[in-house]
Amino acid sequence: MATYQSVPTVQNESHGSNEGSPLVGEDRIPIVDRPPSRKRYFVGGVVALCFLAVGAYYRHYGANTTATTAQGLLSFIGADKAAGDRCVVTKIYETSCGADLICCPKSLTGTFGKCQSCCTHYDCLGLIEQPVAGDYGEPFCIDDTCQASKTGQAGQDILIEEGGYPVYMPSETIDNSKTFQKYAMPRKVISNDPNDPVFESLWYFDFNEQPDIFSMDDIVYNGTHITLKSFAKMHAGYSKYYKAFDERETGIVTMYMSDNKFSVVADYPKLAFVEKYHTLTFEGKKDEERGQDMLEMSAKQVEERPKFDLDKWILHAKAQATAIITRKSIESQVEAGVDRALNWQIRRYVNSYTEDGSLNPSSSSRWASHSLKAQHAIELAKDPNFTRGHLKSEQHCKHLEEGQGFTVSHTEDTVTIPLGRPVTMFSGEMVNAPSHYLGFNVGHVTAHYDEDKGILQLFYQGYSNSRQYSDVKYPGPDGFAGLYVGPVSEGSDYVVDPLKDGRGDFSLRTEPPRDLFQFPDSKWNLSWLLRSSDVPDVSIWRRPLSERCTAETVNADFWKNIDIMKGSESIYDSIVQNLDTLNGVVEGMPCATSWMRADYGEGSHNFDANEIGVWAHSLGEIVDEYTNEMTLAPWWDEWECFYQGKDEKLCY
């Protein structure tokens, strides 16, 4: 079976076939790409717990309780079990299920389980062959089998009937702040020309001008690839263009690169960029109403309540985060913003590309144009007299997938990127202020390195771009909300049908979930217990760090324990399954300084789906050892001091 083998799934090594992979070839990596952690796997354990687990399992399935423990255990470990049979979740017995079946945990301890075709979506992703245009395989584990849809064809009909994919989110700026409000995400084909992408972006790295942590000696260049040190802070000039919104902007991005095991948006992540963008020049519609209103609201609250009640804020925030995550609202945002079928067309294009090393800034007028603009942004950053006309900052994640032939790779402390050929890239964008939206882009990125000048350029062309405004009171400029797509190449394999929606429907819902803090199937809620008012406290980012963060939180263990747990479908799933982790996510965010700070001003945003989403996924996607260091780092806003030769701490 030809399958996409680079997926970091948790399935057994014996599950499925690795032969003939069209995407990674002979030198494929193993399917098992996630090292065990104490949060995700329970293997073995003390004998007493094993006996208790066997007894509990037998009671659950109505087994004969007079059987001896030994006989019961033997029934779990026999080989070639069929779907639905009991099994043991340990590597010792990893072949106890029959061909193409996995032992999925079903007991309280996770030691015993049932033989199934899949445990989670990750198992299904590892089995998908390259689909035909318009399809995306069977990525969802539904009723223990891999399926393409939860609702069938009706799901596609809903996307049309509702005016787009329906998403439900509460708004912290309206009177009824506890009710989930609906907004729709239409899908539109806005380009039929592969040479006219829906999105473009370029990074211009001058390695001669980088922070002290970066060293030219760490660069390895062999003509076909460039290798850089992981987690090394870098600054770059950038230039971006959004076709759907007629937006053009330039600025400075501060970032680092690393290996990547988990992603909210990419199915097969290999490398990641974690970035904060600072807009210097902007052409387009400026959307600043929400940011201005939040500044006024937060200032008024600080005046009325000079002493900040952190315990009350955390209590409300935990309940809010739990409600938004358990209602699958953030997953529905991701599903609404990404065309799965088009993702596979981009992968097909990248993995069929044969002209390795041929692409460079001279091969594309668009590349060359963005390069000049990004270089100009660096010059503006150095000018102490330059005044920004649009104080916008953004938090981004980029995810590069492994492909066929020359592709990306990593070691424990380096990342390697091929030069002159496209690599599939997914990106998430979060703007908290002055506008307030979530965006996704999917396309391919091409790198070029000039060794003589020490210049690295990355040119990103996107064929899927979405933007959604989660606060219904501020829906953004007219016509901006939606998913915008176009073909990555010419030919029948790359047709983008305007009438065939390529989005999934696993998280799709047509009715709003129950209100925040409301009990299931009841009119009663926990608002009184949580001391929650209809007007939330939005002053968190106006408060000094000493009032919103404790040393206990900074030094807590949760920073190293955010991970995908076995049986979880996503990072957000893992968070609500572990109370300590959930507590850490909410309590940890107020300890952030520059990472969560908006350039528009202190108090210009607060804590809703945007902040919950970007903070939680940052903790989940960043490698555990660096989570605390990177999310609490003070240097995400140092770019101005750096380029103007000032003490960088002045910009902390």
C-alpha positions in Angstrom: 0.0 0.0 0.0 1.4 3.4 -0.9 0.9 5.6 2.1 2.0 8.9 3.6 4.5 7.6 6.1 5.8 10.8 7.6 2.8 11.2 9.9 3.9 11.2 13.5 1.2 8.7 14.5 1.0 6.6 17.7 0.1 3.4 16.0 2.1 0.2 16.3 5.2 -0.3 14.1 3.6 -3.4 12.7 0.5 -1.6 11.6 0.2 -1.0 7.8 2.8 -1.2 5.1 5.7 1.1 4.5 6.6 -0.2 1.1 6.5 2.0 -2.0 5.7 5.3 -0.3 5.2 7.8 -3.1 6.2 10.7 -0.8 9.3 9.6 1.1 10.7 6.8 -1.0 13.2 4.2 0.1 14.7 6.3 2.9 11.5 6.8 4.7 11.3 7.5 8.4 9.5 5.0 10.7 5.8 5.7 11.3 6.4 5.8 15.0 7.9 9.3 15.3 6.7 10.3 18.8 8.8 9.2 21.8 6.7 7.9 24.7 6.0 10.3 27.6 4.5 9.7 31.0 1.4 11.6 29.8 0.7 9.6 26.7 1.6 6.0 27.5 1.1 3.7 30.5 3.3 0.6 29.9 3.5 -2.0 32.6 3.0 -0.7 36.1 2.9 -2.3 39.5 1.4 -5.8 39.6 -1.4 -4.7 41.9 -2.6 -2.1 39.4 -2.5 -4.7 36.6 -4.7 -7.1 38.6 -7.2 -4.3 39.4 -7.2 -3.3 35.7 -8.0 -6.8 34.6 -10.8 -7.1 37.1 -12.3 -3.7 36.1 -12.1 -4.6 32.4 -13.8 -7.9 33.0 -16.6 -6.2 34.8 -16.9 -3.7 32.0 -17.4 -6.3 29.4 -19.5 -8.7 31.5 -16.8 -11.4 31.5 -17.0 -14.5 33.8 -15.7 -13.2 37.1 -14.9 -16.7 38.3 -12.1 -17.1 35.8 -8.7 -16.9 37.3 -6.6 -13.8 36.8 -4.1 -15.7 34.8 -6.7 -17.1 32.4 -8.1 -13.6 32.0 -4.7 -12.2 31.2 -4.1 -14.9 28.6 -7.3 -13.9 26.8 -5.7 -10.4 26.2 -2.4 -11.5 24.7 -3.2 -14.1 22.2 -2.1 -13.4 18.6 -4.1 -12.5 15.5 -7.1 -11.0 17.3 -10.0 -9.7 15.3 -11.7 -6.3 15.4 -13.4 -5.9 18.8 -11.3 -8.5 20.6 -9.6 -7.5 23.9 -5.8 -6.9 23.9 -2.9 -5.5 25.9 -1.4 -2.1 25.2 2.3 -2.8 25.5 5.1 -3.2 23.0 5.6 -6.8 24.3 2.2 -7.6 22.8 2.0 -5.2 20.0 1.3 -7.9 17.4 -1.6 -9.4 19.5 -4.1 -7.8 17.1 -4.6 -9.1 13.6 -3.3 -7.4 10.5 -4.2 -3.8 10.0 -5.6 -3.5 13.6 -4.4 -1.6 16.6 -4.8 -2.2 20.3 -6.6 0.9 21.5 -6.7 1.6 25.3 -10.1 1.1 26.9 -9.3 0.6 30.5 -8.8 3.3 33.2 -5.1 2.7 33.3 -4.7 2.5 29.5 -3.0 -0.9 29.8 -5.9 -3.0 28.3 -7.9 -2.3 25.2 -9.7 -3.4 22.1 -8.5 -4.3 18.6 -9.7 -1.6 16.2 -8.8 -0.2 12.8 -7.9 3.1 14.4 -7.7 4.7 17.8 -7.5 8.3 16.8 -7.4 10.4 13.6 -3.6 10.1 13.6 -3.8 6.4 12.8 -5.9 7.2 9.8 -3.6 9.9 8.5 -0.8 7.4 8.2 -2.9 5.3 5.8 -4.0 7.9 3.2 -2.8 7.4 -0.4 -2.6 10.4 -2.7 -6.3 11.2 -3.4 -7.7 12.4 -6.7 -8.5 16.1 -7.2 -11.3 17.2 -4.9 -10.9 14.4 -2.3 -8.8 14.1 0.8 -9.0 10.4 1.7 -10.3 9.0 5.0 -8.6 11.0 7.8 -11.2 10.7 10.6 -11.4 7.8 13.1 -15.2 7.4 13.5 -16.8 4.3 15.1 -13.3 2.7 15.2 -12.8 2.9 11.5 -11.2 5.5 9.2 -13.8 7.5 7.3 -14.0 10.6 5.1 -17.0 12.2 6.7 -18.9 12.2 9.9 -22.2 13.3 8.4 -21.9 12.0 4.8 -22.9 14.0 1.9 -25.2 16.0 4.1 -22.1 17.7 5.6 -21.2 19.2 2.2 -24.8 20.3 1.7 -24.7 22.1 5.1 -21.6 24.1 4.0 -23.6 25.5 1.1 -27.0 25.9 2.9 -25.5 27.8 5.8 -23.7 30.2 3.6 -20.4 28.6 4.5 -19.0 26.5 7.3 -20.9 27.6 10.5 -18.7 28.3 13.6 -20.0 29.1 17.1 -18.0 31.3 19.5 -18.8 33.4 22.5 -18.0 37.1 22.4 -16.5 39.0 25.3 -17.5 42.4 24.0 -21.3 42.0 23.9 -23.9 42.0 26.7 -24.7 38.3 26.2 -21.1 37.2 26.6 -21.8 33.6 27.7 -23.8 32.6 24.6 -22.1 31.0 21.6 -22.7 33.2 18.6 -22.6 32.0 15.0 -20.6 33.3 12.0 -20.2 31.6 8.6 -17.0 30.8 6.6 -17.8 30.7 2.8 -15.3 29.1 0.4 -14.5 31.0 -2.7 -12.2 30.3 -5.7 -10.6 33.6 -6.4 -7.9 32.5 -8.9 -7.7 30.1 -11.8 -4.1 30.9 -12.5 -1.3 29.0 -10.7 1.0 31.9 -11.3 -1.4 34.2 -9.4 -1.5 32.7 -5.9 -4.0 33.8 -3.2 -1.2 34.6 -0.8 2.5 35.4 -1.0 5.2 36.1 1.7 8.9 36.4 1.8 11.6 36.4 4.5 14.9 38.1 4.0 17.5 37.0 6.5 20.8 38.9 6.6 23.0 36.6 8.7 25.5 39.4 9.1 23.0 41.3 11.3 21.6 38.9 13.8 21.5 38.6 17.7 24.5 37.3 19.5 22.9 33.9 20.0 23.1 33.4 16.3 26.5 32.4 14.8 27.5 32.1 11.2 29.7 29.3 12.3 26.6 27.2 12.9 25.5 27.4 9.3 26.2 24.3 7.1 25.8 24.8 3.4 26.5 22.1 0.8 24.9 23.6 -2.3 21.6 21.7 -2.1 20.6 22.2 1.5 21.2 24.7 4.4 21.4 23.6 8.0 20.7 26.0 10.8 20.8 25.8 14.6 17.4 25.1 16.2 15.9 27.6 18.7 18.3 30.3 17.6 16.6 33.7 17.7 16.7 35.5 14.3 15.3 38.7 12.8 14.3 39.1 9.2 12.6 41.6 6.9 9.3 40.4 5.4 6.9 41.3 2.6 3.4 39.9 2.4 0.5 40.0 -0.1 -3.1 38.8 0.3 -5.1 38.7 -2.9 -8.6 38.3 -1.4 -8.1 41.5 0.8 -5.9 43.5 -1.6 -3.5 43.9 1.3 0.3 44.5 1.0 2.5 44.9 4.0 6.2 44.8 5.1 7.9 44.7 8.4 10.2 42.8 10.8 9.7 39.2 12.0 11.4 37.7 15.0 11.5 33.9 15.0 13.2 30.6 15.6 13.2 27.3 13.7 12.9 23.8 15.3 11.7 20.3 14.7 8.0 19.8 14.9 6.0 16.8 16.1 2.5 18.2 16.7 0.5 20.7 14.7 -3.0 22.1 14.9 -3.2 22.7 11.2 -0.7 20.4 9.4 -1.2 16.7 9.3 2.4 15.7 8.7 4.7 18.3 10.4 8.5 18.0 10.3 9.9 21.5 11.0 8.3 24.6 12.5 8.9 28.3 12.6 7.5 30.2 15.7 7.2 33.9 14.8 6.1 37.3 15.9 5.5 39.9 13.1 5.6 43.7 13.5 4.0 45.6 10.6 6.0 48.7 9.4 4.2 49.6 6.1 0.6 48.6 5.3 -1.6 49.1 2.2 -5.2 48.0 2.6 -8.2 48.5 4.9 -7.2 49.2 8.4 -9.5 47.5 10.9 -8.8 49.1 14.3 -12.3 49.5 15.9 -12.1 46.5 18.3 -8.6 47.4 19.4 -9.6 51.0 20.2 -12.8 49.9 22.1 -10.8 47.3 24.1 -8.2 50.0 25.1 -11.0 52.2 26.4 -12.8 49.3 28.2 -9.7 48.0 29.9 -8.6 51.5 31.0 -12.0 52.1 32.6 -11.9 48.8 34.5 -8.5 49.6 35.9 -9.7 53.0 37.0 -12.8 51.4 38.6 -10.9 48.5 40.2 -7.3 49.5 40.8 -6.6 46.2 42.6 -6.6 43.3 40.2 -8.4 40.1 41.4 -6.2 37.5 39.8 -8.0 34.5 41.5 -11.3 35.6 40.1 -9.9 36.2 36.6 -8.3 32.7 36.6 -11.5 31.1 37.9 -13.5 32.6 35.0 -10.8 32.0 32.4 -10.5 28.3 33.3 -14.2 27.8 33.0 -14.2 29.7 29.7 -11.3 27.8 28.2 -12.8 24.5 29.2 -16.1 25.4 27.7 -14.6 26.6 24.4 -12.4 23.6 24.1 -14.9 20.9 25.1 -17.5 22.4 22.7 -14.9 21.8 19.9 -15.1 25.4 18.9 -11.5 25.8 18.1 -11.3 22.6 16.1 -14.3 23.9 14.1 -12.3 27.1 13.4 -9.4 25.0 12.0 -11.8 22.9 9.9 -13.6 25.9 8.6 -10.3 27.6 7.5 -8.5 24.7 5.7 -9.4 22.9 2.4 -8.2 19.4 3.0 -8.6 18.4 -0.7 -6.4 21.3 -1.8 -3.8 20.4 0.7 -3.3 17.1 -1.0 -3.0 18.8 -4.4 -0.2 20.9 -3.0 1.5 17.8 -1.7 1.2 16.2 -5.1 2.7 19.2 -6.8 5.6 19.4 -4.3 6.4 15.7 -4.5 6.3 15.5 -8.3 8.6 18.4 -8.7 11.8 17.3 -10.4 13.9 20.4 -11.1 15.8 20.4 -7.8 17.7 23.5 -7.1 16.4 25.5 -10.0 14.2 28.1 -8.2 15.8 31.4 -7.0 15.0 35.1 -6.7 15.9 35.6 -10.4 13.4 33.0 -11.6 10.3 34.9 -10.4 9.5 38.6 -10.8 7.2 38.3 -7.8 10.0 36.8 -5.7 12.3 39.6 -6.7 9.7 42.3 -5.9 9.0 40.9 -2.4 12.8 40.7 -1.8 13.3 44.4 -2.4 10.4 45.3 -0.2 11.7 43.1 2.7 15.1 44.7 2.4 13.5 48.1 2.6 11.7 47.1 5.7 15.0 46.4 7.4 16.2 49.9 6.4 13.0 51.4 7.9 13.6 49.5 11.1 17.0 51.1 11.4 15.6 54.6 10.9 14.9 56.3 14.3 12.7 58.9 12.6 10.4 56.4 10.9 6.8 56.3 12.2 4.6 53.3 11.9 1.2 54.0 10.4 -0.5 50.8 11.6 0.5 49.3 15.0 -0.2 45.7 14.2 1.6 42.7 15.5 0.9 39.0 14.7 1.8 35.6 16.1 2.5 32.9 13.5 3.4 29.3 13.3 4.7 27.6 10.2 4.9 23.9 9.6 7.0 22.3 6.9 6.2 18.8 5.8 8.6 16.1 4.8 8.3 15.2 1.1 10.0 13.1 -1.6 13.6 13.5 -2.7 15.4 16.6 -1.4 13.3 17.6 1.6 13.4 18.9 5.1 15.0 17.1 8.0 16.4 17.7 11.5 18.6 16.5 14.3 18.3 17.1 18.0 19.7 20.6 17.6 19.5 21.5 13.9 17.1 21.9 11.0 17.9 21.3 7.4 16.0 22.9 4.5 16.5 22.1 0.8 17.4 24.9 -1.6 15.8 25.8 -4.9 12.8 23.5 -4.7 9.3 23.8 -3.1 8.4 22.3 0.3 4.8 22.0 1.5 4.1 24.6 4.2 1.1 25.3 6.5 0.8 28.4 8.5 -1.4 29.8 11.2 -1.8 33.6 11.8 -3.2 35.2 14.9 -3.9 39.0 15.2 -5.2 40.0 18.6 -5.2 43.8 18.1 -6.1 46.2 16.7 -8.1 43.8 14.4 -9.0 40.4 15.9 -8.8 37.4 13.6 -7.5 34.0 12.9 -6.0 33.0 9.6 -4.6 29.9 7.8 -2.5 29.6 4.7 -1.4 26.5 2.8 1.1 26.4 0.0 4.8 25.8 -0.7 8.0 27.6 0.3 11.3 27.7 -1.6 14.6 28.7 0.0 17.7 30.3 -1.6 21.0 31.0 0.1 23.7 33.3 -1.1 26.8 32.0 0.7 29.0 34.9 -0.4 26.7 37.5 1.1 25.2 35.5 3.9 21.7 36.1 2.8 18.9 33.5 3.1 15.5 34.1 1.4 12.4 32.1 1.8 9.5 32.6 -0.7 6.1 31.3 0.3 3.3 31.0 -2.2 -0.2 30.1 -0.8 -3.1 28.6 -2.7 -5.4 28.4 0.3 -5.9 31.5 2.6 -8.6 32.0 5.2 -9.5 34.7 7.7 -12.2 34.5 10.4 -13.3 37.0 13.0 -14.3 35.1 16.1 -15.9 38.1 17.9 -19.2 38.6 16.1 -19.4 42.2 17.3 -16.4 43.0 15.1 -16.8 40.9 11.9 -14.0 42.7 10.0 -14.2 44.6 6.7 -17.1 43.5 4.5 -16.4 40.4 2.5 -13.1 39.5 4.3 -14.3 36.5 6.3 -14.0 33.3 4.4 -11.7 30.7 2.8 -10.1 31.7 -0.5 -8.5 29.1 -2.8 -6.9 28.7 -6.2 -5.0 25.9 -8.1 -1.4 25.1 -7.4 -0.7 23.9 -10.9 -2.4 23.2 -14.3 -4.0 19.9 -15.3 -6.7 17.6 -14.2 -4.9 16.6 -11.0 -5.1 20.2 -9.8 -8.6 21.3 -10.6 -10.2 23.4 -7.8 -14.0 23.0 -8.1 -15.9 26.0 -6.8 -18.9 23.7 -6.2 -17.1 20.9 -4.3 -16.0 22.0 -0.8 -12.8 20.3 0.2 -13.3 20.9 4.0 -14.0 18.2 6.5 -17.1 18.0 8.7 -15.8 16.2 11.8 -16.3 19.2 14.0 -19.3 20.6 12.1 -22.4 21.5 14.0 -25.6 23.2 13.0 -26.9 24.3 16.4 -25.1 26.4 18.9 -23.6 24.6 22.0 -24.9 25.4 25.5 -23.8 28.6 27.1 -20.6 29.1 29.0 -20.8 27.5 32.5 -24.2 25.9 31.7 -24.8 22.3 32.8 -25.7 19.8 30.1 -29.4 19.7 29.3 -30.2 22.2 32.0 -30.9 25.9 32.4 -28.7 26.0 35.5 -25.2 27.3 35.2 -22.1 27.9 37.3 -21.9 31.7 36.9 -22.7 32.3 40.6 -20.0 29.9 41.7 -17.5 31.4 39.4 -18.3 34.9 40.4 -18.8 35.6 36.7 -20.5 38.7 35.5 -21.9 39.3 32.0 -19.0 41.8 31.5 -15.7 40.0 31.8 -12.6 41.6 33.2 -10.5 42.6 30.1 -7.8 44.5 32.0 -5.3 41.6 32.3 -2.7 43.1 29.9 -2.8 46.5 31.6 -1.9 45.0 35.0 1.8 44.8 36.0 3.4 41.4 35.8 3.6 41.2 39.6 -0.2 41.3 39.8 -0.9 38.7 37.2 1.8 36.1 37.6 3.4 34.2 40.5 6.9 32.6 40.8 5.1 29.3 41.5 3.5 29.4 38.1 6.7 30.3 36.3 8.5 27.3 37.9 5.6 24.8 37.6 6.1 21.4 35.9 3.3 21.9 33.4 5.6 23.8 31.0 7.4 20.6 30.2 4.3 18.4 30.1 2.1 19.8 27.4 1.8 17.0 24.8 -0.6 15.0 22.8 -1.9 12.3 25.1 -2.7 8.8 23.7 -6.3 8.7 22.8 -6.4 12.5 22.1 -7.5 13.9 18.7 -5.7 17.2 19.2 -3.6 19.4 21.5 -6.8 20.9 22.8 -8.2 17.5 23.6 -5.1 16.7 25.7 -5.5 19.9 27.7 -9.0 19.2 29.0 -8.1 15.6 29.7 -5.5 16.7 32.2 -6.7 19.1 34.9 -3.1 20.1 35.9 -2.4 20.9 32.3 -5.5 23.0 31.9 -4.7 24.9 35.1 -1.2 25.5 33.8 -2.4 26.7 30.4 -4.7 29.4 31.9 -2.5 30.4 34.8 0.6 30.4 32.6 -0.6 32.9 30.0 -0.7 36.0 32.2 3.0 35.3 32.9 3.9 36.0 29.3 5.4 39.3 28.5 6.4 40.1 24.9 5.0 37.0 23.2 1.3 37.9 24.1 1.8 41.7 24.0 0.1 43.5 21.1 1.9 46.4 19.5 -1.4 48.3 19.5 -1.1 48.9 23.2 -1.5 47.3 26.6 -5.2 46.4 27.2 -6.1 46.2 23.5 -7.1 42.6 23.8 -7.9 40.1 26.5 -8.6 36.3 26.7 -11.1 34.8 24.2 -10.9 32.1 21.5 -8.0 33.9 19.8 -5.8 34.1 22.9 -6.8 30.6 24.1 -6.0 29.2 20.7 -2.7 30.8 20.2 -1.4 30.3 23.7 -2.5 26.7 24.1 -1.3 25.6 20.7 2.1 27.4 21.3 2.5 25.3 24.5 1.5 22.1 22.6 3.6 22.7 19.5 6.9 23.9 21.0 9.3 21.2 22.1 8.8 20.6 25.9 12.3 21.6 27.0 11.9 25.0 25.4 8.2 25.8 26.2 8.8 27.9 29.2 11.9 29.7 27.8 10.3 30.6 24.5 6.8 31.6 25.6 8.0 33.7 28.5 11.0 35.2 26.6 11.2 39.0 26.9 12.8 39.5 23.5 9.9 39.0 21.0 9.6 42.8 20.7 13.3 43.8 20.7 13.6 44.3 16.9 13.6 48.1 17.1 16.3 48.3 19.7 18.3 45.7 17.8 18.3 47.4 14.5 18.9 50.9 16.0 21.8 49.8 18.1 20.1 50.5 21.5 20.2 48.4 24.6 17.8 45.6 23.7 16.4 45.5 27.2 14.9 48.9 26.6 12.4 47.1 24.3 11.6 44.3 26.7 
